[in-house]
Amino acid sequence: MTVTLADVAARAQVSPATVSRVLNGNYPVAAATRERVLRAVDELDYVLNGPASALAAATSDLVGILVNDIADPFFGIIAGAVQSEIGGPGGRAGGERLAVVCNTGGSPERELTYLTLLQRQRAAAVVITGGAVEDVPHAEAMAAKLRRLTEAGTRIILCGRPPVPDTGAIALAFDNRGGGRRLTEHLLGLGHRRIGYVAGPEERTTTRHRLEGHRDALKGAGVDEGETVHVPYDRQSGYEAARELLRRDPELTAIVAANDTVALGAAAAVREAGLRIPEDVSVAGFDDLPFSVDVVPALTTVRLPLHEAGARAGRIAMGREAEPPGRMAVIAGELMVRGSTARPRG
C-alpha cells in the first residue's frame, strides 16, 4: 500500500502542512518537530513524489557524498575525487550529475537523516566515506536503510568503510589494521619499546582496526603495550593526548597518532615539553595527508590512496568501472618513512 503524506503526519503527530514544510525546507520548523517528521518518514519508508522529470526514471541526476567533516583533508580529498568522476554521459542535464556533499559532523543520527533525504530525492548513487560507528542499533538501522536504497535502484559505495553484508552496498575498505601493524613494526625495528598511542574515538571502526594492528605488532614482538589515550581526530586533541602520555610515561621514546592531524598536535606537545623529534621522541601518523611531507621533520606515516579510492568510488557509482568481486575490495596503505622517526637514544 502506498504511504501518503497524511500517513506520515499521523505517525509524527503533526499536521500534513508541517510535514510538507519539513520535506520542502521552505519554512522554519522546530528542530524536535523536524526530527520527529523525518523519523516518521524513515519508519514508513515514505518517498516524496518529485518533479515529473525525476519520476520518469528510477533515479535522478543526484549523487550524494556523506562525509564526517568536509574541513578534514581526509574527507575533502575523497569527496573531491568522487565529484571529479561523476560528470559525463549518464545524467539528463547536459550529461552531468549533481554532487551533494552531506556533512554529518560524525553524528549517526545525521547520517541516517541524510540517507533518508537522498532516498526521497531518488539519488542515482550515494558514496559514504570514513569509518562506521560501532553501535548495534545504529548498525541495524543503517543496514535497513542501505537495503531500501539499493532496492530502489540507488547504487551505494562505502569508501574507506567496512562492508555491510546483505545490503547490496559495494565496499572499498582501507586496510587500516595492516597499516597500523606495519607502522608499529617500523618503530619496533628501530629499537623502540616504550611506545605511547593516541587513538581515535572508541566507537569508530577505523580507530579499532588501526589500534588492533598496533597491538598485533607489539604482541608479535613480545613487547608490552604502552599507554593509550582515545581522542577525537583533531590537532588540539592530539596535543592534549600527547601531554597526557608524557605525564603517564616520561620515558616513552615514540608516539603513534591516530592520523596525521592528531600527530601534528602530538608533535607540538613533544616540543613544548623540551623534547626533540626524533632524537628524544619519534612521532608517527596515519593517512599521509598533503601537509605531512612539509612539516619539520617530515612525518612518518601510512599513505592511504585517498584520491584514487574516491575516484574509483565515483566511477563505480556511475557504472564506468566494474564493481569488485564479492562487492568488496581491500585497499592497502604504504608505509612512508620520513624524518620524524629514528632509533631511540642510547
N, C-alpha and C positions, 0 to 999 in steps of 0.2 A: 504494500500500500504506500502511495506517495505521501511523504511528510510535507505538511504545509506550514506557512508562516504562523498560522493560528496554533498549530501544534507546539511549535517552539515557544510561543508566548505563554501557552498554558503551562508548559513544563517549567519555564523560568518565572512564572507568576508575575508577568508584566503584560502590558498591552501590546497588540500587534504593531502599533506605531513605534513603541520603544524598540522592539526587535528590528524594525526597519531602519531606525536611526543608527543602531549599533552596526548593522550589516553594511549600511551605506557610508557610515563615517561622516555624515554631513551635519551632525548636530551633537553638542556636548551631552554626554551621558555619564553618570557617576560610575567610578571605577568598579565598585562592587556589583552594580547592576550590569555593567558591561561583561564582567567575568561570568556572571550567572547566565546571561544570554548565550555567551559563547560556549559555556559548558553544556547548556541545553542543545545547542546546535550540534555539538560533538556527540552527545549521548544519542540523539535522534538521527545522526548522520544526515543532517539536512543540507542539501546543496542548493544554493541560490541560483535561480534562473538568470543567466547573464544576457548580454546582448545577443541578438539573433545571429550575428556573425560568429560568435563563440559557440552557440548552440549547434551550428551547422556541422561542427566537428566534435569528436570525442574529447579533444583537449584544445586549449587556447595557445596563444603565442607566448605565454608567460613561463619563465623558468625561475624558480625560487632557489636562493642560496642561503642556507642557515649558517650563521657564524656566532661564536660566543662573544667576540669583541672585535669589531672591524678596525679598531685602532691598534690592535696587536698585529705586528707584521706577519706572524704565522697565518692568521686568518685572511689578512689583506692580500697576501701573495696567492693563496689558494683561490680566493674569490675572484681576483683579477684574472687568473689563468682560466678559470671556468668561463668567465664572461667573454674572454678572447676567442673561445671556441664555439659559442652558441649562435653566431651570426651565420649568414649564408642561406642557401636554399633550405626550405622546410617550413618556414613561417609564412603567414599570409600577408603581412605588412611589408611588402617590398623584399621578401626573403629574410627578414630579420626576426629575431626573438627578443623579447623584453626581459632583461635580467632584473630581478628584485632581490636585493640583499637584505636579509632579515637579521637584525642584531638582537640576540636573545639575552645578552648580559649574563649568560651562564644559568639562566632560570629555566628549570624543567617545565614550569607552567607556561612560560612564554614560548618555549619550543613547541609544545602541543598546540598552543593558540595559533602560531604562525602556520603550522601544518593544516589546521582547520581552515584558516583563511585561504591558503593556497588550494586546498581541496575545493572550496566553494568557487574559486576562480578557474577551476579545471586546468590547473597548471600542466604543461606538457612534461615537465621534469622538475625534480627537486634534488638538489645536492646538499647533503647535511655534512658539515665538516667538524673535525675535532672529536675528542673523547666523549664517551657517553657517561651519564650519571648512573651509578650502580645503586639503584633503588628499585626494589621489586615492583611496587605498584606503578611507578613511572615506566619501568621497562615494559610491563604488560600493556599499559596504555599506549606507549609508543608502537609496540608491535601491532596492536589492533589498528592504530591509525595508519601505519605503513601498509598493512594489508588492504585497507579500504582504498587508499590512494592507488596502489598498483592494480587492484581490481577495476578501478575506474579508468585505467589507461595511462596513469602518470608513471613515468619512469623514475625510480628512486635510486640515487647513488650515494653511498656512505663513503666519504673521502677522509681517510685518517681516523676511521672509526671501525670497531669490530663489527662483524656481520650480525644481523638479526634474522635467525633462521625462520623459514616458513612464512616469509612476508613478501617474497619476490624482489626484495631490495638487493642491489649489487654493491658489494663492499670492496673498496680499495684500502686495505688496512696497512698501517705502518708497523714495521717490526720493532716496536718500542722495547720489548723485552730483550731482543737480541742486541739492540743498540746500547741499552743500559749495561748489559753484560760486557760488551766489548770495551766500553768506556772505563769501567772499573778494572777490567783485566789490564788495560793500559797502565793505570796507576799502580796496580799491584806489581806489574812488570818493572816499573821504575823503582820499586822498593818501598812504596807507601804501605803502612799497616794501620795507621790511625786516620781513618777517613770519615769525615762528617758528611751527612747527606741532607740537602734541603729538598724535600719532596713537595709535590703539588697538593691540591685539595684531596682529602682522603677518599671522597666519593667518586672520583673520576677514573675511568678505565686507563687513561694514559698514565696517570700517577701510579696506579697499581702495577702496570706492566713494566714501567721503567724501574720502579723500585724492586720488583721481583728479579729483573735482570741483574741489578746491582748486588742483591743478596745472593743470587746464584754464583756470581763470580767470587764473592767473599767465601762462600761455603766451599767452592771448588778448590780454593787456595788454602783452606783451613784457617782463615782469618776471622776473628770475632767481629761482629757487626758493631760499627761505631754509633754515635748519636744520630738520630733522625728527627727532623722538625718538619711538620706539614704546614704549608702556607699557600695563599693564592699565587697565581702566576704573574707577579708583577715585581718591579725593581725594588720598591720600598720594602715589600715583604721579604725579598731575598736579603736585603741589608739587615733587617731586624733578625732574621733567622740565623745569619752567619754570626752576628754578635752573640746570639744565644749559644750557638755551637762552640764558639771560642770560650765563652764563660764556662760551659759544662766541661770542656776538654781543652785546656790551654796548650796541650802538647800535640794536638792534631796537626797533621802535615798536609792534608788535602781536603778540599770541599768539592763535592759533586752537587751541582744545582739542577733543579727540575727542568729548566730551559735556559736559554741564553739571556733572556731578560732578567730572570732571577739571578743568574750568575753575575750580571753587572752590579746588582746590589750587593751580592756577597763579596765581590772584589773590593767595592768601596769600604765595606766594613773591615775587611782584612787590612787595607791600607790605613784606615783610621786607627786601628789597633797598633800601628807602628810596625807592621809586618810587611815583608816584600813578597811579590808574586813574580816568579815561582820559587825564589830562593828559600823563603820561610814556609810559605803555604801555597800549594798548587790549587788552581781553581779550574773546574771544567763545567761546561754547559751541555745543551742539547738543542738541536734543530738546525744550527748553522744559519742563523738569521743574517741579513746583509751586513749589519754592524759588527759582527763577530770578528771579522778579519781586520777591522780598523781600530779596535780597542788596543791599548798598550798594557801588557803584551797581548798579542792576538790570542783569541780564545780557543783552547782545545775543546772540541765539541763533536757531536754526531750530526752529520749532514743528512737531513731528510729532503728528498727531491720534491719540495712543496709545489713549485711551479709545474713540474712535469706531472705530478699526481693530479693537480687541479685541471690541467689541460686535458689529461686523459679522461677525467670525470666529465668534462664538458663534451668531449667527442662521443663518449658512450651515451650521455644524456640526449644527444642529437641523433644517435643511431649511425654515426660516421665511423665508429670503431666497435668491433665485436665485443660483447661482454666476456669477461674471463671465464674459464671453465669452472663450473660449480658456482658461478656468480660471485666468486671471491678471488682476490689477488693479494698476496702479502708483499709489501714494498720494503726492501731492506734499506737501512741507513748506512752511511760511510763514515768511519772514524776519521776525523780531521785533527791531526796532532800539530799543535802550534806552541807558541812560547809561554802560555800560561801554566804549563805542566812541566815538571823536571824531577830529577831524583831528589829525595829528601836530604837535607844537610846531615852530615855525619854518617 
